[in-house]
Amino acid sequence: MKEDLLFGIPNADVYFVMGILIFFILLEVIGGYWHRTQRNFGDWIQEAGGFLLLSLVTKPGIVLAVLYLGHHFFPETQNILAHNSLWLTLPIYLLVDDFLQYWYHRSAHEYDFLWKLHRAHHQAEEMGFFVSYRNAALYYLLMPNIWWVGIFSFLGGAKAVALGLILKQLIVIGSHSTVQWDKALYRYKMLHPLATLVERIFITPAFHYAHHGKTKRDGISDPNGNFGNMFSIWDQLFGTAHFTRQYPTELGLENDPKEHWTAPLLYPLVAANDPKSELSRGFKKTDTTRPEPSVVRLEKGQKYLWCQCGKSKNQPFCDSSHHGSKFKPLLFEAKKTGNVKLCNCKITKAGPFCDNSHVQLKK
C-alpha cells in the first residue's frame, strides 16, 4: 500500500542512500582527494566488492530469509507495529540497531575469528566514503543489526527501517569520508557548545578517525575504543569513548603484511599465502612473555605502549598483536630519561614496571 511506503515512493531508501554516496563522492572529488589518493587496485576491489556483496546479496538475502521464517513460524506477530507512529518506531529501530552494532563491532576487536573478518576495515591507510563497506563478506552475514532489519520489517516497521537506513548511511559514510565536516565546529569558539552537543550524541569524523588511527602513541588514536556506528552514547556509557577533536596522522595497522585482496574479502573461504598473515591457514600467535624484565632506556616526555597481551614480538612494547583479544596496551609517558626495568611476565601490579612478580614464576 502506498501509505506504507516512505514518502510514497517504492524503494525510496535505496535512492536516498545512492544519493548520499554520490553526494560524498562529489565532495571528495571537488576537494581533490581522488587526485591525492594512494589507493591501489586491491583497495578499490575490497571496498567496491564489499559494498556490492552487502547491497545485492547479503542484506536482501537476510531480509528475505527473516520474512520467510517469520511468516511460517510467527505469523501472529507479522505487522504488529504497523499502526504505531513513526515517531515511536523510528527511535526504537535506530537505538536497537546501533546498540547491536556497537557490541558486534566491539566483539570484532575482542575475539580472534571476528577480528579476522573485520581486520580488512582497519587495513585502510586512507579514509573515504567506501571504507565503511570494507569488511569480509562473512562479517556482514553474521552482523546482528542486519538481521534486525528483517525482524523489524516483518513486525511492521518497514517505513522506520527505510528512513533509519537513510539516516544511518548519512552518519556512517560521513564519518568515514575525507570530508571532515566537524573541523568547522572545532575551529570557531562560538561553535564549541554545538560541537559538544553533536559529538556527545552522534559519531563525528574525528571520533571515528581516532578508531582507525594506527597507534595510541600519538595521543589521538584509540583502535580499542570509539566503537559506535551512529551514536557515541554507547561508547560513553560503556567506557570506550575517546574525544580529542583531532585527527590521527597515520591510519591502518602496524606490521601489516598486505595480503592479496581475495583473503581479506573472502576469508575464511580464501586464506592468505603469507604465513606471517593472520589470515593464513594455521596462523597462531605465540606467547612471548618471559620470567625476567627488560632493561630499556626511556626518554623523558616520550610516550610508549607497554604490551599486556603477552603476544608482542617486540617485548616489552606493543606491536598490535593484541588485536582480536580483550587485552589493550598500556600507554605511558616517561617521567625522566634513563634506564628502567619493564615487565615481561605480565603479572606485575605496577605495570609497566617490574615489581619482581616474575620471581614466583621461577620457583
N, C-alpha and C positions, 0 to 999 in steps of 0.2 A: 504494500500500500504506500501511496506517495507520502502520507504523513509520517511513516516510519523511516523515511529517507532523510539524511542530513541535508538541509537546505532544499529538500525536494528533488535532489539530483542523484541518480544512481551512481555508485562508486565515487561519490564526492571526495572521500578521504584519499583515494588514490590520486585524483587530480591535484588536490591540495599538496600532498606530500611531494609529488613530482614538481609542483610549482616551487616548493620550498628548496628542493635540490637545485633547480635551475637558478633560483634567486641567489643562493650561496655560490654556485659556480660562477655566475656573472660577477659577483662581488670579488671573488678571488682572482678572476681574470683581470678585472679593472684595477685591482690592487697590485697587479704584476706578479702574483705568486707563481703562476704557471711558467713564467719566464725564468724564475729562480729555482724551481724545484729540482732536487737531485733524485727524485723517484726513478726507479728502473722499471723494466717491463714486468718483473715478478711482483713488484709492489702494486702496480695497477691491476694485474690479474687477480691477486689476492683480494683486493678491495672490491673490484667490479664483480668478481666471481662470488664473493660473499654476499654482496647486495642482490645479485640475480638469484642465487640459490635460496636466500631467505625470502625474497619477494614472490618468486614464481613457484617455488617447490615447498619449502619448509612451512612457512606460515599458512598458506592456503591448505596444505595437507593436514596440518594440525587442526585448524578450524573445522574443516570438513569432517575429520575423524571425531572430534568432540561433538559436533552436531549430530552425527550418525549415532554415536553411542548414547548420547542424551535422549534422542528420540526413541531409541529402543529400550533403554533401561530406566529412564527417569522422565517419562512423557508428562507426568503430572506437574513437573516443575518448569516445563517449557513456557516462556513468555510471562513468568510470574512478576517480572519487573516492568512489563510493557506499559503499564498505566501510571507509572511513577514519573514525577517531574525530572527533566534533565538536570535541574539544579541539585537533585538528590543523587541520581545515578552517576553523573559525571565525576563528582568528588570521590564517590565510593570506588569507581573503576580506577581512577588515577592513583589514589592512595594505596590501594591493594597492589596494583601493578608495580608501582615504584618500590613498595616495601619488599615485594617478592624479588625484584631485580637487584635491590641493594644486597640482600642476603645471598643471592645466587652469585653476584659479582664478587662479593667478599669471599665466598666459599671458593671461587675460582682462583683466588690468591692464596688460599689456605690448604687446599687439597691437591695433591700431585696430579691426578688424572684430569681434573677440571682445569688446572693451570696449563696443562699441555694443550688443551683445546682453546684456551684464551690467550695463550702466550703470543700468538701472531699479532694480536691487538697492540701489544707493547713493543713489538719489534720495530714499529714505525718510528723513524727518526725525524719525521716531519708530521705535523698535523695537517688536516684537510677535511673537507666535507665528507669524503668517502671512508675515512679512517674508522668511523663508528660502525662500519659493516665488516671490519677486518677481524674475523674470528674463524675458527674451524667450523665447517658445516654442522658437525655434531653438537657443537656448543649451543647452537640455536635450537636444535631438536630437543635438547634437554632443558631449555630455558623455561622456567615455570610461568613467567608472565605471558609468554606466547600462548600457552595452554589456557591461561586466564582470559585471553581474548576470546577464545572459543566458548569457554564456560559462560562468560558474561553475555556474549551474543545469544547463546542458547536460552539464557534466562530472560531475554527480552531487552537487553541493554545495548542493542546494536548501534543505536544513534550515539550513545555515550562513548562506545568504543571508537566509532568513526571520528568523532570530534576529539577524543582523547589521543588518538594516534596522530592527528594533525598537530596538536599542542606538544605532544611528546617529541615528534621529529623536529619541530621548530627549536626546542630547547637542546636536544641531543646533537643535532647537526650544528647548531650554533655554538655549542661548547667545544666541538672538535674542529671547527673551521679555523682557517687562518685569519678570519675577520674577528679580531679581538675587540669586540664592541664594548666590553666593560672598561677598557682603558680610559674612556672619556669620563666615566663615573669616578675613577680614582684620581684623574688629573686635576679636576676642579674641586676645590674645597667645599664649595657651596652644594656640590652634588654628593658629598660623602654620606650624609644621612640616607639618601636614596640608595647609594651603593650598599650600605649596611643592610637596609631592608631587602634589597634584591638578593644579595648573596646569602642571607640567612634563610631564604625560602627556596630560591632556585639555584641550579647549577650554572655557574658562570664559566667563561673560558679560562680565567686564571685559576679557578678552583680545580677544574678538570685537567688543565695542562700540568698542574703540580702532580697529579696522579700518574702522568705519563713521563715525568722527569726521570732521568737516568739514575740519580743517586741523591740521597738525603744530605750528602756532604755540602751541597750548595745552600742549605738552609731554606730552600724554597720547595723542592720536590718532596713528595711523600708517596712512593709507589705502593706503600702498605696502608694507605688511607684514602680519603676522598672517593669513596666507592659509589656515591649517589649517582643516579641517572638523570632524573628530572629535578628532584628536590634535595636540598642539602640537610633537611631536618633529620634524616636517619643518621647521617654521619655525626651530627651534633648530639643526637640522643644516645648513640652507642659508642661515643668517644673516639671516632675515627676522622673527625673534621680537622682540617689544617688550612687556615686562612692566612694568606700572605699578601694578596693583591699584587703579586709579582709573577713573572713568567720564567720558567727554567731556561737556561741557555743550552742545555743538552737534553734530548729526548731519546727514548729507546732503551735497550737492555745492555748491561755491561757484559762483556765476554760473549757476545752473540755470534755463533758460528755461521749465520746467514744461510740457512738451508734453501734448497730449490723450492719454489713456491708451492709445489704439489703437496709437500709434507705439512706445512702449517695450515693449509686449506682443507686437506682431506684426511688428516690424522684421525683415528688410528688405521684407517684403510691403507694409507700410504705412509711409510716411515722414512726418516732421513737416512742418507747413506753415511754421513759423517758420524763416527762413533762418539764424538765429543758432544753431539747434539742431544738434548733431552728427548727429542722425537725419534731417536734411533732405537731399533729393537734391542731390548735387554739393557738399556741405559740405567745405571743406578748410581746415585750419589753416595760417595764413601764417607765414613766417619773420619774426620781429620783432627779430632781432639787429642791432646797429649797431656800426660800427668806431670807437666812442668811448664812454667811460664816462659814467655818470650821477652827478652830484654830488648826494647826498642827505643829509639831516640825520637822524642816528640818536640815539635816547635811551638812555642808559645803563640796562642791565638789561632792555631791551625785546628780545623775540625777533622775528626776521624770517626769511622764507623767500625765498632767492635762486633765481631761475629758472635751470635748467640745460638745459631743453629748447629754448629759443630761440623758443618759440611764444607766450609770455605777451603779452597786450595791456597789461600793467601793468609793463613792464620798468623796473628790473631785478628786480622782485619776481614771485613766483609767483602765477598766477591759476587754477591747476589745469588748464592746457592740456596738461600732461604726461600726463594720463590716456590710456591706450591706447598708451603708449610705454615704453621701458625707462629713460627719464630720471626722476630724482627730484629734487625741490627740496632745496636745502641749508639746513638750519636753523642759524641762528647767533644769538648774543646780543651786543648792543653792549657793548663794554667801557667806553666813555665816551660822553658826549654831545658831538656835534659833526658837522661835515660830512666825508663820506668819498667816495671815488670807487669806485663799484661797477661791476663788469664787465658790459658789454652784448654783447661779441663772443663770449663763452662759451669762449674758448680760454686764458683766464688759468690760470696754475699756482698762483695764490694766492687762488682763489675763496673768498669772493665779491668780493674786492677786485681792482681793476685793477692789473696789473703791466706795462702798456704793450704787451702782446702784440698789441693791435689795430693797432699801428703797421705791422706786417708786412703787414696786410691792405690798407693804403693804398698799398703800393709797386706 
